[in-house]
Amino acid sequence: MAGLALNGASLAEKLLARGPTSYAPWLDRRPHLDLIEQRALPELRAEAWRHTNIARWYETVLAGTERATRSRRVEFPGEVEVVDFADPRAAELLVLRGEEIFRLDAQPIAALNGMLLGSGVAIRVPAGTVPSPVRIVDLPAAYQRILVIVEPDARVELIEEPSSYTHRLVEAVVQPGGRLLHRRLQAASPDRECSLVAVRVQANAHYELSQLSLGGDLRRNDIVATLAGNAANVTLRGAWRLVESQHLDNQVAVHHDAPGGTSRQTFRGVADGRSRAVLNGRIEIAPGAQQSDATLNTKNLLASDTAEVYAKPELEIYANDVKCSHGATIGAIDEDAVHYFRTRGIDAPTARSLFVRGFLREAIDDVETARRLGVIQ
Amino acid sequence: MSERSNELTDLVGEEHAATGHDYAAGFVTEIDTDTLPPGLDEDVVRAISAKKAEPAWMTEWRLDAFRRWQEMPTPRWAHVQFPDIDFQGISYFSAPKGDAPKSLDEVDPELLRTYEKLGIPLHERARLAGVEAEDEEAPQVAVDAVFDSVSVATTFKERLAEAGVVFCSMSEAIQEHPELVRKYLGSVVPKPDNFYAALNSAVFSDGSFVYVPKNTRCPMELSTYFRINAENTGQFERTLIIADEGAYVSYLEGCTAPMRDDNQLHAAVVELVALEDAEIKYSTVQNWYPGDAEGNGGIYNFVTKRGTCLGDRSKISWTQVETGSAITWKYPSVMLRGADSVGEFYSVALTRNFQQADTGTKMTHIGPRTKSTIVSKGISAGRSQNSYRGRVRMNPGAKGARNYTQCDSLLIGDTCGAHTFPYIESKLSTAVVEHEATTSKVSDEQLFLCQQRGIDPEKAVAMIVNGFCRDVFRTLPMEFAVEAAKLLEVSLEGAVG
């Protein structure tokens, strides 16, 4: 079976024979096609795919899930501009975005999003406005793109409701003094899906991610946040709870490219059953990004002896006047704590559930949503 | 704040320019050598084996490794950069001319003077540098001195033999103790383990062999001193240490090389085997020539070191102080197989100028209730790049296993890099893994406090760095701790800023 596994090169060959989609014809697909033609899609066992069998996702890509019957549903207040990505106006918003937010060669599977794009929205939050939340309830097609531009001093909350896709690309620029609170809600899913969130945070702007995940058959989240302007601020929080044979792979990179930036990353995860949880969290401080202050903290509970946790917190630092740290732990539910509950008349299953809830709350603030999604009981 | 740091850079930068080179071990010994011409093929492998009059099984072992090595790609994953090595441009064997000396009296006086100069006197009454008193009660250290491709002398062999301890060169062990060598050589680091280990398995020339019998505490510290002298050669030593049930041994390793503008390759393999209740303590002070201030020359130190805690309650402890080499690529590791076995890794890695280090450890927990501790201190200065890379893995059988890891990096100057790449993997709920890492610069407050008390900035930085490394230094045997602290101070001279 392993010999027949689909690799990047054979997938590329088959897709190129089919050709790109015709959605959003204004979009320059050349870089994406070039990358695919150059056979630069990740091969099996590539370092970034150490713990996720990319061949299984490639199978889904090749099979092509048609979701054409689903409709686009985006809820937004009047002061926010929202256009379909096929609209030529989206091209203008892409110009407003400025240069690329992420390097395609570092995120090669995003090239498949470019080639196979079937739906998307572009969102502009005008300068100085503080509108009510924008909700992405659902988008049609398997390859989706969301572009968000938060203009100077605007503040907004963007919510990605649980929905399914094969690949979703979310790009956001938070312009000086702006603020974006990004909530991602990922329900349990029988599908295999990948997504990429790429954010550029300009001077004195703030980006905050709150991501709640249950596992999928295969779920992979790549997150790249760049502190591009002085005194930018990035806060990333993630919580997950996996059961059965669910799979969740979070690959997070925070780039401090300008001085005086602050980043805080907090992740809490519980892996039960035969599930596999992966967190690769990277902090990179560029030369000259002095007075950067960056931390990452991840704690994992292994609730069964057949579940697996892989954590790789990384620091890559090229400036000296910085404060950086990371911490990672993997362990079991503290049975002393459970015993403490029981001495107070709380039965063991309730005690464990309370313990897990308290543990995950260190990373999530929205308990109602967490309960609705089943991340906590 | 940062202005003050810049001032410091200028200050020590000038001093550095004035004092010139501070690598005292950088001299060359003029001695006639027997050197194979550069190049590597099966005939060279056979020639090395023949020079050592090895039995046929050993020659075959090497040839097998060589064939595997030819199939292997050069590893590129480390955070280091260097031009491709021309493996055909290196000579794989170089030894002082003449028959192997049978005793210390037969050793070429020029060689004895070399080791004397390096502070490693080979006379059996002498002590390691750092211990001044000629006190008969002072701990004695047995030394195996490896010069280019061969072991030139091993001291205190008789006294060790009385205790049943075998301490000799690997070449001698292949002749005298073939059953032990066949049983354990390659058992911890298999031939195809990695590119450089495979190369070493094919062409290794010498190294040390230690066997400590059951329930024996080795009566003195053992040590090997590796010296690269010849030009355009590589050094490929192989060390194997076996501590039988209930045995204890402490082993020290030092190394230096002359200053040259070309890079030289050092690809060693060290294997440690600890049986039930045995303990091996392995300490290294690595001071290979690091290259000059512009990044020319220096040793490529690509080393595979691994121990296996085979028996229950066994313990392997690695301590390393890495100040030398142009590039270091080294991960002393422990396979924790026996129940309740313990692995430790304590490391100080200092890089400056254009040095690059990618070093750390792998702790693989296989047996139940195994424990490991990792303490790594990285100091980067100048334009150097210093990376910690480690892996802690809890396999399904490691019930109740524990790991604690602390990695700290200190940055001196704004043109260097400090990196941390830890892989943490767990497959069972009862194991606990804890990892912490920090990166910071020498605190301005601490510097200011020292300067207020009349301590000049360079001394102050040396003190702060020494304090930063204390958790590691305290695990070194006393003689080595003194040497390590001195070495760090010397290395910091001119690097601080």
Boltz contact constraints between the chains, C-beta under 6 A:
constraints:
  - contact:
      token1: [A, 302]
      token2: [B, 426]
      max_distance: 6.0
  - contact:
      token1: [A, 302]
      token2: [B, 429]
      max_distance: 6.0
  - contact:
      token1: [A, 304]
      token2: [B, 429]
      max_distance: 6.0
  - contact:
      token1: [A, 305]
      token2: [B, 428]
      max_distance: 6.0
  - contact:
      token1: [A, 305]
      token2: [B, 429]
      max_distance: 6.0
  - contact:
      token1: [A, 308]
      token2: [B, 427]
      max_distance: 6.0
  - contact:
      token1: [A, 309]
      token2: [B, 426]
      max_distance: 6.0
  - contact:
      token1: [A, 310]
      token2: [B, 425]
      max_distance: 6.0
  - contact:
      token1: [A, 311]
      token2: [B, 424]
      max_distance: 6.0
  - contact:
      token1: [A, 312]
      token2: [B, 423]
      max_distance: 6.0
  - contact:
      token1: [A, 314]
      token2: [B, 421]
      max_distance: 6.0
  - contact:
      token1: [A, 315]
      token2: [B, 420]
      max_distance: 6.0
  - contact:
      token1: [A, 315]
      token2: [B, 439]
      max_distance: 6.0
  - contact:
      token1: [A, 316]
      token2: [B, 419]
      max_distance: 6.0
  - contact:
      token1: [A, 317]
      token2: [B, 418]
      max_distance: 6.0
  - contact:
      token1: [A, 317]
      token2: [B, 439]
      max_distance: 6.0
  - contact:
      token1: [A, 318]
      token2: [B, 417]
      max_distance: 6.0
  - contact:
      token1: [A, 319]
      token2: [B, 414]
      max_distance: 6.0
  - contact:
      token1: [A, 320]
      token2: [B, 411]
      max_distance: 6.0
  - contact:
      token1: [A, 320]
      token2: [B, 414]
      max_distance: 6.0
  - contact:
      token1: [A, 320]
      token2: [B, 441]
      max_distance: 6.0
  - contact:
      token1: [A, 321]
      token2: [B, 2]
      max_distance: 6.0
  - contact:
      token1: [A, 321]
      token2: [B, 441]
      max_distance: 6.0
  - contact:
      token1: [A, 323]
      token2: [B, 440]
      max_distance: 6.0
  - contact:
      token1: [A, 324]
      token2: [B, 439]
      max_distance: 6.0
  - contact:
      token1: [A, 325]
      token2: [B, 438]
      max_distance: 6.0
  - contact:
      token1: [A, 326]
      token2: [B, 437]
      max_distance: 6.0
  - contact:
      token1: [A, 327]
      token2: [B, 436]
      max_distance: 6.0
  - contact:
      token1: [A, 328]
      token2: [B, 424]
      max_distance: 6.0
  - contact:
      token1: [A, 328]
      token2: [B, 435]
      max_distance: 6.0
  - contact:
      token1: [A, 329]
      token2: [B, 434]
      max_distance: 6.0
  - contact:
      token1: [A, 330]
      token2: [B, 426]
      max_distance: 6.0
  - contact:
      token1: [A, 330]
      token2: [B, 433]
      max_distance: 6.0
  - contact:
      token1: [A, 331]
      token2: [B, 432]
      max_distance: 6.0
  - contact:
      token1: [A, 332]
      token2: [B, 429]
      max_distance: 6.0
  - contact:
      token1: [A, 332]
      token2: [B, 430]
      max_distance: 6.0
